[in-house]
Amino acid sequence: MYSIQVERLTIKQRTDLMGTLFFIENNLQQPLSLDIIANHSPWSRWQLQRIFVASTGLTLAQYVRELRLSKTAEELLYTDKRQIDIALSCGFESEISFSRSFRQYFQCTPGQYRKRNIRTHIRVLLTQSALAPIRIEHKPAFSLVGTNSDVQGFAAAQPNFHQVIPQHWHNTLQQNPHWLNGKDTLFGAFISKPGDEGHFDYWAGVEQDKTQPKHGSIQLPDQSYAVISHRNSITQFAQTVGWFIDEWLPDSNLSHQPGTDLELYPQAPQGIKNLSAEYWVPINSV
Protein backbone atom coordinates (compact mmCIF):
# COMPACT_ATOMS: atom_id res chain seq x y z
CA MET A 1 0.00 0.00 0.00
CA TYR A 2 1.36 3.40 -0.95
CA SER A 3 0.31 5.43 2.11
CA ILE A 4 -0.04 4.77 5.81
CA GLN A 5 -2.99 7.18 5.75
CA VAL A 6 -4.88 4.84 3.39
CA GLU A 7 -3.85 1.83 5.47
CA ARG A 8 -5.66 3.38 8.43
CA LEU A 9 -9.01 3.16 6.64
CA THR A 10 -11.17 0.21 7.60
CA ILE A 11 -12.29 -2.12 4.81
CA LYS A 12 -15.78 -0.62 5.00
CA GLN A 13 -14.46 2.96 4.90
CA ARG A 14 -12.31 2.16 1.89
CA THR A 15 -15.24 0.47 0.09
CA ASP A 16 -17.54 3.40 0.88
CA LEU A 17 -14.95 5.93 -0.29
CA MET A 18 -14.40 4.06 -3.56
CA GLY A 19 -18.17 4.06 -4.12
CA THR A 20 -18.26 7.82 -3.59
CA LEU A 21 -15.39 8.26 -6.04
CA PHE A 22 -17.18 6.18 -8.69
CA PHE A 23 -20.20 8.48 -8.26
CA ILE A 24 -18.01 11.56 -8.82
CA GLU A 25 -16.17 10.11 -11.82
CA ASN A 26 -19.40 9.03 -13.53
CA ASN A 27 -21.22 12.32 -12.98
CA LEU A 28 -18.74 15.02 -13.90
CA GLN A 29 -21.29 16.60 -16.25
CA GLN A 30 -23.68 17.17 -13.33
CA PRO A 31 -23.45 19.70 -10.46
CA LEU A 32 -21.18 18.21 -7.78
CA SER A 33 -21.28 20.32 -4.64
CA LEU A 34 -19.99 18.93 -1.37
CA ASP A 35 -23.59 18.48 -0.19
CA ILE A 36 -24.51 16.47 -3.31
CA ILE A 37 -21.43 14.25 -2.99
CA ALA A 38 -22.00 13.71 0.74
CA ASN A 39 -25.59 12.63 0.02
CA HIS A 40 -24.12 9.80 -2.07
CA SER A 41 -21.85 8.70 0.76
CA PRO A 42 -22.49 7.33 4.27
CA TRP A 43 -20.85 10.38 5.87
CA SER A 44 -21.68 13.95 6.73
CA ARG A 45 -20.05 16.77 4.73
CA TRP A 46 -17.45 17.24 7.45
CA GLN A 47 -16.66 13.54 7.85
CA LEU A 48 -16.39 12.99 4.10
CA GLN A 49 -14.05 15.93 3.61
CA ARG A 50 -11.87 14.86 6.55
CA ILE A 51 -11.54 11.25 5.34
CA PHE A 52 -10.94 12.33 1.76
CA VAL A 53 -8.20 14.84 2.58
CA ALA A 54 -6.49 12.44 5.02
CA SER A 55 -6.51 9.64 2.43
CA THR A 56 -5.53 11.57 -0.71
CA GLY A 57 -4.05 14.94 0.25
CA LEU A 58 -6.68 16.60 -1.96
CA THR A 59 -9.92 18.40 -1.12
CA LEU A 60 -13.06 17.16 -2.83
CA ALA A 61 -13.51 20.47 -4.66
CA GLN A 62 -9.92 20.29 -5.90
CA TYR A 63 -10.34 16.71 -7.10
CA VAL A 64 -13.59 17.43 -8.96
CA ARG A 65 -12.08 20.52 -10.60
CA GLU A 66 -8.90 18.71 -11.67
CA LEU A 67 -10.84 15.72 -13.01
CA ARG A 68 -13.11 17.95 -15.09
CA LEU A 69 -10.21 19.93 -16.49
CA SER A 70 -8.18 16.78 -17.16
CA LYS A 71 -11.11 15.31 -19.08
CA THR A 72 -11.48 18.49 -21.16
CA ALA A 73 -7.74 18.44 -21.91
CA GLU A 74 -7.88 14.88 -23.20
CA GLU A 75 -10.98 15.69 -25.26
CA LEU A 76 -9.06 18.57 -26.82
CA LEU A 77 -6.16 16.28 -27.69
CA TYR A 78 -7.99 13.18 -28.88
CA THR A 79 -11.21 14.48 -30.46
CA ASP A 80 -12.20 17.21 -32.87
CA LYS A 81 -15.13 18.36 -30.72
CA ARG A 82 -15.83 22.07 -30.38
CA GLN A 83 -14.65 23.71 -27.16
CA ILE A 84 -18.19 24.64 -26.11
CA ASP A 85 -19.34 21.03 -26.51
CA ILE A 86 -16.38 19.77 -24.47
CA ALA A 87 -17.03 22.36 -21.77
CA LEU A 88 -20.73 21.51 -21.37
CA SER A 89 -20.13 17.75 -21.41
CA CYS A 90 -17.62 18.10 -18.54
CA GLY A 91 -19.84 20.13 -16.23
CA PHE A 92 -18.94 23.73 -17.06
CA GLU A 93 -21.83 26.17 -17.33
CA SER A 94 -20.40 28.16 -20.23
CA GLU A 95 -17.41 28.40 -22.55
CA ILE A 96 -16.33 31.54 -20.68
CA SER A 97 -16.18 29.83 -17.27
CA PHE A 98 -14.46 26.84 -18.88
CA SER A 99 -11.80 28.98 -20.57
CA ARG A 100 -11.11 30.91 -17.38
CA SER A 101 -10.70 27.74 -15.29
CA PHE A 102 -8.64 26.06 -18.00
CA ARG A 103 -6.23 29.00 -18.25
CA GLN A 104 -5.80 29.11 -14.46
CA TYR A 105 -4.99 25.41 -14.25
CA PHE A 106 -2.94 24.81 -17.43
CA GLN A 107 -1.45 28.30 -17.82
CA CYS A 108 -2.61 28.43 -21.43
CA THR A 109 -5.86 28.63 -23.41
CA PRO A 110 -7.74 25.51 -24.54
CA GLY A 111 -6.78 26.34 -28.13
CA GLN A 112 -3.10 26.60 -27.25
CA TYR A 113 -3.23 23.29 -25.37
CA ARG A 114 -4.79 21.55 -28.38
CA LYS A 115 -2.22 23.05 -30.73
CA ARG A 116 0.75 22.00 -28.57
CA ASN A 117 -0.57 18.41 -28.56
CA ILE A 118 1.26 17.44 -25.36
CA ARG A 119 -0.58 15.48 -22.67
CA THR A 120 0.32 17.12 -19.38
CA HIS A 121 -1.13 18.15 -16.00
CA ILE A 122 -3.62 15.27 -16.16
CA ARG A 123 -5.11 13.91 -12.93
CA VAL A 124 -5.35 10.10 -12.82
CA LEU A 125 -8.63 8.72 -11.48
CA LEU A 126 -8.28 7.83 -7.81
CA THR A 127 -10.28 4.65 -8.43
CA GLN A 128 -7.49 3.58 -10.80
CA SER A 129 -4.64 4.46 -8.46
CA ALA A 130 -5.59 2.89 -5.09
CA LEU A 131 -6.42 6.40 -3.82
CA ALA A 132 -2.87 7.61 -4.54
CA PRO A 133 -2.67 11.18 -5.92
CA ILE A 134 -1.07 10.52 -9.32
CA ARG A 135 -0.95 12.70 -12.41
CA ILE A 136 0.70 12.85 -15.85
CA GLU A 137 3.14 15.68 -16.54
CA HIS A 138 5.50 16.84 -19.27
CA LYS A 139 8.62 18.88 -18.53
CA PRO A 140 10.76 20.52 -21.22
CA ALA A 141 14.52 20.06 -21.16
CA PHE A 142 16.21 21.99 -18.35
CA SER A 143 19.52 22.38 -16.53
CA LEU A 144 19.85 21.32 -12.91
CA VAL A 145 22.55 23.13 -10.94
CA GLY A 146 23.75 21.52 -7.73
CA THR A 147 25.98 18.77 -6.37
CA ASN A 148 26.23 15.06 -7.16
CA SER A 149 27.03 11.87 -5.30
CA ASP A 150 27.16 8.13 -6.01
CA VAL A 151 24.03 6.31 -4.82
CA GLN A 152 23.09 2.62 -4.77
CA GLY A 153 19.36 2.20 -5.38
CA PHE A 154 16.73 -0.52 -4.90
CA ALA A 155 18.30 -2.88 -7.46
CA ALA A 156 21.87 -2.65 -6.15
CA ALA A 157 23.44 -5.48 -4.16
CA GLN A 158 23.84 -3.19 -1.17
CA PRO A 159 21.35 -0.28 -1.38
CA ASN A 160 22.48 2.79 0.53
CA PHE A 161 20.11 5.49 -0.75
CA HIS A 162 18.34 5.67 2.65
CA GLN A 163 21.52 7.02 4.22
CA VAL A 164 23.32 8.73 1.33
CA ILE A 165 20.52 10.92 -0.06
CA PRO A 166 19.49 12.65 3.22
CA GLN A 167 23.14 13.30 4.08
CA HIS A 168 23.80 14.58 0.56
CA TRP A 169 20.90 17.03 0.84
CA HIS A 170 22.11 18.15 4.26
CA ASN A 171 25.56 18.93 2.87
CA THR A 172 24.19 20.59 -0.27
CA LEU A 173 21.82 22.89 1.61
CA GLN A 174 24.58 23.88 4.01
CA GLN A 175 26.58 24.99 0.99
CA ASN A 176 23.55 26.71 -0.60
CA PRO A 177 21.36 28.12 2.21
CA HIS A 178 19.79 30.62 -0.24
CA TRP A 179 17.85 27.71 -1.76
CA LEU A 180 15.76 27.68 1.41
CA ASN A 181 14.19 31.04 0.59
CA GLY A 182 10.83 29.41 -0.20
CA LYS A 183 11.03 30.41 -3.87
CA ASP A 184 13.06 27.52 -5.26
CA THR A 185 11.79 24.00 -5.86
CA LEU A 186 14.44 21.49 -4.86
CA PHE A 187 15.15 18.71 -7.38
CA GLY A 188 16.78 15.33 -6.96
CA ALA A 189 17.79 13.52 -10.17
CA PHE A 190 18.84 9.88 -10.58
CA ILE A 191 21.26 9.55 -13.51
CA SER A 192 21.75 5.85 -14.23
CA LYS A 193 25.21 4.47 -14.87
CA PRO A 194 25.33 2.23 -17.99
CA GLY A 195 26.30 -1.33 -17.18
CA ASP A 196 26.12 -0.71 -13.43
CA GLU A 197 22.63 -1.83 -12.39
CA GLY A 198 21.22 -0.04 -9.39
CA HIS A 199 23.98 2.56 -9.22
CA PHE A 200 23.17 6.22 -9.88
CA ASP A 201 24.81 9.58 -10.02
CA TYR A 202 22.40 11.49 -7.76
CA TRP A 203 22.11 15.25 -8.26
CA ALA A 204 20.60 17.57 -5.66
CA GLY A 205 19.87 21.13 -6.68
CA VAL A 206 17.54 23.62 -8.33
CA GLU A 207 16.56 24.46 -11.88
CA GLN A 208 19.24 26.70 -13.37
CA ASP A 209 18.43 30.25 -14.41
CA LYS A 210 20.45 32.74 -16.43
CA THR A 211 22.06 34.32 -13.37
CA GLN A 212 23.60 31.09 -12.11
CA PRO A 213 27.06 29.82 -13.14
CA LYS A 214 27.24 27.09 -15.73
CA HIS A 215 29.61 24.87 -13.73
CA GLY A 216 28.15 22.23 -11.42
CA SER A 217 25.13 21.55 -13.60
CA ILE A 218 23.61 18.79 -15.71
CA GLN A 219 21.24 18.97 -18.67
CA LEU A 220 18.05 16.91 -18.36
CA PRO A 221 15.95 15.97 -21.43
CA ASP A 222 12.46 16.90 -22.56
CA GLN A 223 10.35 14.14 -21.04
CA SER A 224 6.87 12.93 -20.07
CA TYR A 225 6.41 11.60 -16.53
CA ALA A 226 4.01 9.81 -14.21
CA VAL A 227 4.05 11.66 -10.90
CA ILE A 228 3.04 10.59 -7.39
CA SER A 229 2.65 12.99 -4.46
CA HIS A 230 3.82 12.05 -0.97
CA ARG A 231 2.83 14.04 2.11
CA ASN A 232 3.77 11.91 5.04
CA SER A 233 6.71 10.72 7.12
CA ILE A 234 10.05 10.85 5.33
CA THR A 235 10.58 7.23 6.40
CA GLN A 236 7.60 6.21 4.22
CA PHE A 237 8.83 7.90 1.02
CA ALA A 238 10.77 4.86 -0.24
CA GLN A 239 7.69 2.69 0.37
CA THR A 240 5.54 5.09 -1.67
CA VAL A 241 8.04 5.10 -4.53
CA GLY A 242 8.45 1.32 -4.47
CA TRP A 243 4.69 0.78 -4.72
CA PHE A 244 4.44 3.39 -7.49
CA ILE A 245 7.14 1.81 -9.69
CA ASP A 246 6.73 -1.89 -8.92
CA GLU A 247 2.95 -2.20 -8.56
CA TRP A 248 1.01 0.73 -9.98
CA LEU A 249 3.02 1.52 -13.11
CA PRO A 250 3.10 -2.04 -14.55
CA ASP A 251 -0.70 -2.28 -14.18
CA SER A 252 -1.38 1.11 -15.73
CA ASN A 253 -1.71 1.82 -19.44
CA LEU A 254 1.61 3.67 -19.37
CA SER A 255 4.99 2.39 -20.54
CA HIS A 256 8.11 3.07 -18.50
CA GLN A 257 10.74 4.96 -20.49
CA PRO A 258 14.43 4.66 -19.58
CA GLY A 259 15.57 8.06 -18.42
CA THR A 260 16.11 10.23 -15.38
CA ASP A 261 13.83 9.78 -12.37
CA LEU A 262 13.18 13.01 -10.48
CA GLU A 263 12.31 13.95 -6.93
CA LEU A 264 10.70 17.33 -6.31
CA TYR A 265 10.66 19.01 -2.91
CA PRO A 266 8.57 22.21 -2.82
CA GLN A 267 10.20 22.89 0.54
CA ALA A 268 13.03 21.40 2.56
CA PRO A 269 12.04 18.40 4.74
CA GLN A 270 11.34 19.35 8.35
CA GLY A 271 12.31 16.21 10.23
CA ILE A 272 11.14 12.63 9.70
CA LYS A 273 7.45 13.38 10.33
CA ASN A 274 6.96 16.05 7.68
CA LEU A 275 7.82 15.49 4.03
CA SER A 276 6.10 17.09 1.07
CA ALA A 277 7.58 15.55 -2.06
CA GLU A 278 6.85 14.17 -5.52
CA TYR A 279 8.47 11.34 -7.45
CA TRP A 280 8.56 11.61 -11.26
CA VAL A 281 9.06 8.46 -13.37
CA PRO A 282 9.80 8.82 -17.12
CA ILE A 283 7.12 7.36 -19.41
CA ASN A 284 6.56 7.16 -23.14
CA SER A 285 4.53 10.09 -24.48
CA VAL A 286 0.83 9.16 -24.47
Buried (B, 14 or more C-beta within 10 A) or exposed (E): BBBEBBEEBEEEBBEBBBEBBBBBBEBBEEEBEBEEBBEBBBBEBEEBBEBBBEBBBBEBEBBBBBBBBBBBBBBBBEEEEEBBEBBBBBBBEEBEEBBEBBBEBBEBEBEEBBEBEBBBBBBBBBBBBBBBBBBBBBBEEBBBBBBBBEBBBEEBEEBEBEEBBEEBBEEBBEEBEEBEEEEBEBBBBBBBEEEEEBBBBBBBBBBBEEEBEEEBBBEBEEBBBBBBBBBBBBEBBBBBBEBBBEEBBEEBEBEBBEBBBBBBBEBBBEEEEEBBBBBBBBBEBE
